[in-house]
Amino acid sequence: MPSTVTDARCPTREFVDINGVQYQDFGALLRTVRALHVGDTASVQIRRNGPDARVLVPLVGYRRLRVRFVDVPNVSPTQLARRGTWLSGR
């Protein structure tokens, strides 16, 4: 019997494999999911109070773009000036 990871939101549902890859723990599940890309379709086998079912899950992007700015340690004076201009809305 393959190892499964229980969905915390629905304890009666377990993920058995993704694209045929079985995993032993949540970390392995994350590695499998992180290898997928927007536009891919994942084949997911789940167990829910009975026999296993396989569903196709399309991976879609976010409806709203999320951006995170991170300061780098070697910013030039020109870059700082451009950032200041951008932040002021000019």
N, C-alpha and C positions, 0 to 999 in steps of 0.2 A: 504494500500500500504506500503511495507517495506521501511525503511530508506535506503539510498544509500550513497556511497562516490564516488565522481567524480574523475576519473583519471586525474591528472594535465596535463599529456602529451597528452591526448585526451579527451577534454571536452564533446564529444558526447557519451562517454562510461562511464557507472556507474557500480560499483561492488555492487551487491544486497546482496549476502550472500556467505559464505564459509562453506562448509560441513553442510549446513542448518542453520548456525548460522547467524542471522541478527545483525547488529550493528548500533549504533546511531551516531557514530563519528569516526574520524581517530584513536583515541586512542584505541577504542574497536576493530577496524580492526587490529591494531598492536598486541594486546593481542591474538587475534584469530590466526594470522599468526605465532606468536612466540611459540604457543603451538604445532605447527607442527614440524616434524623432517625429516631429509634427508631420502629418501626412501618412505615417505608417498606420497599418491596421494590425492590432494585436489579437491573436487567438487566445482566449482566456478560458481555462477549464475551472468551473466552480462546483462546489458541492453544497446543496441547500436542502436539508431535511429529506434526503432521498438520493436518487441516482445523480451522477455527475452530469453537468451540462456544459457544452462548449459554446461560447458566444464570441462574435467578432466585435471588437471595440476600436472604432476609429480614433486616432489621436489628433485632436484639433488644437489650434493655438488659442491664446487668450483673446477675449473680445476687446480688452483694454490693454494697451501696452504698459508694461511695468519697467521702469528704468531705475537703476541704482547708481549714483555717482560715488566714486571712491577716490579719495585724494591719493596721489602718488608722491613719493618722497622727494623726487627731483624735478619740481615744477620750475620752469623758467620765468623770469620777470614778464616776458611777453605773454606767456600763457596765463599768468595771474591777472594781467591787465585785461586780456580778452574775457576771462571768466568774470571779472568785475563788471565789465561792460554788459555781458550777457545777463548777469544777475540783476543789474539795474534796469533791464528791459530796453536798453538802447540798441 
